[in-house]
Amino acid sequence: MSGAVDVAIVGAGPYGLSLAAHLSAARISHAEFGIPMNLWRTAMPEGMFLKSQGFASNLSSPDGQHTLAAFCAAKGRPYRSYGLPVPLDTFVAYGLWFQQELVPALQQTLVTEIVQKDDHYVLSLADGGQVQAARVVVAAGVEHFARMPELLADLPAAVCSHSSAHPDLRAFAGQRVVVLGRGQSALESAALLHESGADVTVVTRKPSLAWNGQPLPPDRPLLQRLAEPEAGLGSGWGTWFYSDHPGLFRRLPASTRVQRAATALGPAGAYWLRERVERQFPVLLSHTLTGAQADWAGVRLRFDGPGGAAELAADHVIAATGYRSDLSRLSFISDLLRPGVRTLAGSPVVDRHYQSSVPGLYFIGPAVAPAFGPVMRFVFGADHAARTVTRALAAGPRQSAAGVR
Ligand SMILES: Cc1cc2nc3c(=O)[nH]c(=O)nc-3n(C[C@H](O)[C@H](O)[C@H](O)COP(=O)(O)OP(=O)(O)OC[C@H]3O[C@@H](n4cnc5c(N)ncnc54)[C@H](O)[C@@H]3O)c2cc1C
């Protein structure tokens, strides 16, 4: 056994790093495992910009000082809270700076198994170590949840991949690439492919693309601000509720929560991306994938479209089809432990402290969007999760999971 701590955090993305910073300030003994900002460093394309505004892209620090604005000021990088898209490389550098400043003891290794023994957990690590912890917080993000359409699942990786497989889309220069999807990831990947010299076609089942509007000026007249408030996830009262009241969201009926978590703030392109997509390359609307086959020249895709059956030949198809939370895909949670975690639509059911039905086992981040709402799918939700879980853990040893419905 390499050591024993009160709390082990699995994951070092925005949620895990924020929580570790808060636990340090609260002097709660803990250890954190994971590769810092791994999703952002390996599963997003170079040249990407964040969709969230600057002010909504902060990791949560207890002193409120380790913001993206403070990082950019210290490093001489351009920053505005509204209206200036944040480049991916700036956000990654910010996350790594946050980690070095506030979470220097992060152990950059993966957790391969979590088992429960008596009143504690034992975590096995990829580097061969083992750690004992009274409580465990899983902050493993979405990388285990990439969603691939069934019809593409058996194609070889040479001709078909998920959008998360491409940190550098320039590798496709000169190739015919079909991108499936209509969210920010699909549209931005397509724009980057086009700008890198690929022959790109976007295909979506839906009859139109959706675009987010420009951010509203913060100094607009009071009446306009009351009619349409601006919040972390965007503008409007519904969005304000999702952004600022995850605790109230948890009180909605389960079926409403599942539906809103999956559909609210659904697929749409950022306003600044629009001119890089429209009239730049073909976008086939109302086309449903019906079949796919690899052949000597790449891949043949069949669709049902408005004009009947259609076929597209390409060198590669990229499924920008997002992520779907599914506890069974977190293979590091042992087979003996997992059945004890109650789920709703594949996600762990958690109480108001983010504790699952297994006492001492917590989940934060996108995995618990059906509990705390769409804000969990964004960096902005890290503040609520980190503060709430820190308060619960500071309250003392294991509690039974009250209110896990
Ligand atoms: C293309 C794309 C663009 C996005 N753009 C935005 C945006 O502009 N704004 C926004 O707010 N959100 C955006 N998101 C959503 C983003 O994923 C979340 O906001 C955020 O990353 C969630 O943070 P997290 O800490 O929960 O997870 P992640 O950032 O996914 O981090 C997960 C961490 O868990 C670790 N981990 C996984 N398995 C293990 C294991 N077995 N052992 C140890 N560690 C493990 C990883 O190494 C990593 O450190 C985007 C997502 C994608 C895919």
The ligand as an SDF file (V2000), in Angstrom:
LIG
                    3D

 53 58  0  0  0  0  0  0  0  0999 V2000
  -14.7550   19.2920  -28.1930 C   0  0  0  0  0  0  0  0  0  0  0  0
  -15.2660   19.7790  -26.8570 C   0  0  0  0  0  0  0  0  0  0  0  0
  -15.3440   21.1310  -26.6000 C   0  0  0  0  0  0  0  0  0  0  0  0
  -15.7950   21.6070  -25.3560 C   0  0  0  0  0  0  0  0  0  0  0  0
  -15.8580   22.9590  -25.1450 N   0  0  0  0  0  0  0  0  0  0  0  0
  -16.2770   23.4120  -23.9570 C   0  0  0  0  0  0  0  0  0  0  0  0
  -16.3140   24.8220  -23.6890 C   0  0  0  0  0  0  0  0  0  0  0  0
  -16.0090   25.6540  -24.5410 O   0  0  0  0  0  0  0  0  0  0  0  0
  -16.7020   25.2360  -22.4460 N   0  0  0  0  0  0  0  0  0  0  0  0
  -17.0660   24.3510  -21.4700 C   0  0  0  0  0  0  0  0  0  0  0  0
  -17.4120   24.7970  -20.3710 O   0  0  0  0  0  0  0  0  0  0  0  0
  -17.0610   23.0140  -21.7020 N   0  0  0  0  0  0  0  0  0  0  0  0
  -16.6790   22.5360  -22.9080 C   0  0  0  0  0  0  0  0  0  0  0  0
  -16.6450   21.1780  -23.1370 N   0  0  0  0  0  0  0  0  0  0  0  0
  -17.1250   20.2680  -22.0980 C   0  0  0  0  0  0  0  0  0  0  0  0
  -15.9740   19.7680  -21.2210 C   0  0  0  0  0  0  0  0  0  0  0  0
  -15.7540   18.4190  -21.4930 O   0  0  0  0  0  0  0  0  0  0  0  0
  -16.3120   19.9010  -19.7790 C   0  0  0  0  0  0  0  0  0  0  0  0
  -16.6780   21.2350  -19.5050 O   0  0  0  0  0  0  0  0  0  0  0  0
  -15.1200   19.6170  -18.8360 C   0  0  0  0  0  0  0  0  0  0  0  0
  -14.0120   19.0680  -19.4800 O   0  0  0  0  0  0  0  0  0  0  0  0
  -15.5580   18.6840  -17.7530 C   0  0  0  0  0  0  0  0  0  0  0  0
  -14.4950   18.6110  -16.8390 O   0  0  0  0  0  0  0  0  0  0  0  0
  -14.1900   17.2760  -16.0390 P   0  0  0  0  0  0  0  0  0  0  0  0
  -13.1170   17.6120  -15.0760 O   0  0  0  0  0  0  0  0  0  0  0  0
  -15.4470   16.7050  -15.5410 O   0  0  0  0  0  0  0  0  0  0  0  0
  -13.6780   16.2380  -17.1290 O   0  0  0  0  0  0  0  0  0  0  0  0
  -12.4320   16.1540  -18.1780 P   0  0  0  0  0  0  0  0  0  0  0  0
  -12.0120   17.5030  -18.5710 O   0  0  0  0  0  0  0  0  0  0  0  0
  -12.9290   15.2220  -19.1830 O   0  0  0  0  0  0  0  0  0  0  0  0
  -11.2930   15.5070  -17.2850 O   0  0  0  0  0  0  0  0  0  0  0  0
  -11.3570   14.1650  -16.8700 C   0  0  0  0  0  0  0  0  0  0  0  0
  -10.1190   13.8020  -16.1190 C   0  0  0  0  0  0  0  0  0  0  0  0
  -10.2960   12.4680  -15.6390 O   0  0  0  0  0  0  0  0  0  0  0  0
   -9.1170   11.7580  -15.8470 C   0  0  0  0  0  0  0  0  0  0  0  0
   -9.4140   10.3310  -15.8320 N   0  0  0  0  0  0  0  0  0  0  0  0
  -10.2300    9.6160  -16.6170 C   0  0  0  0  0  0  0  0  0  0  0  0
  -10.1960    8.3200  -16.2650 N   0  0  0  0  0  0  0  0  0  0  0  0
   -9.3340    8.2290  -15.2270 C   0  0  0  0  0  0  0  0  0  0  0  0
   -8.8540    7.1670  -14.4480 C   0  0  0  0  0  0  0  0  0  0  0  0
   -9.2330    5.9060  -14.6590 N   0  0  0  0  0  0  0  0  0  0  0  0
   -7.9650    7.4400  -13.4600 N   0  0  0  0  0  0  0  0  0  0  0  0
   -7.5550    8.7000  -13.2260 C   0  0  0  0  0  0  0  0  0  0  0  0
   -7.9760    9.7500  -13.9530 N   0  0  0  0  0  0  0  0  0  0  0  0
   -8.8380    9.5080  -14.9440 C   0  0  0  0  0  0  0  0  0  0  0  0
   -8.5260   12.3020  -17.1120 C   0  0  0  0  0  0  0  0  0  0  0  0
   -7.1370   12.0110  -17.1720 O   0  0  0  0  0  0  0  0  0  0  0  0
   -8.8170   13.7880  -16.9170 C   0  0  0  0  0  0  0  0  0  0  0  0
   -7.8060   14.3390  -16.1330 O   0  0  0  0  0  0  0  0  0  0  0  0
  -16.1970   20.6830  -24.3650 C   0  0  0  0  0  0  0  0  0  0  0  0
  -16.1190   19.3140  -24.6130 C   0  0  0  0  0  0  0  0  0  0  0  0
  -15.6590   18.8640  -25.8330 C   0  0  0  0  0  0  0  0  0  0  0  0
  -15.5830   17.3790  -26.0730 C   0  0  0  0  0  0  0  0  0  0  0  0
  1  2  1  0
  2  3  1  0
  2 52  2  0
  3  4  2  0
  4  5  1  0
  4 50  1  0
  5  6  2  0
  6  7  1  0
  6 13  1  0
  7  8  2  0
  7  9  1  0
  9 10  1  0
 10 11  2  0
 10 12  1  0
 12 13  2  0
 13 14  1  0
 14 15  1  0
 14 50  1  0
 15 16  1  0
 16 17  1  0
 16 18  1  0
 18 19  1  0
 18 20  1  0
 20 21  1  0
 20 22  1  0
 22 23  1  0
 23 24  1  0
 24 25  2  0
 24 26  1  0
 24 27  1  0
 27 28  1  0
 28 29  2  0
 28 30  1  0
 28 31  1  0
 31 32  1  0
 32 33  1  0
 33 34  1  0
 33 48  1  0
 34 35  1  0
 35 36  1  0
 35 46  1  0
 36 37  1  0
 36 45  1  0
 37 38  2  0
 38 39  1  0
 39 40  1  0
 39 45  2  0
 40 41  1  0
 40 42  2  0
 42 43  1  0
 43 44  2  0
 44 45  1  0
 46 47  1  0
 46 48  1  0
 48 49  1  0
 50 51  2  0
 51 52  1  0
 52 53  1  0
M  END
$$$$
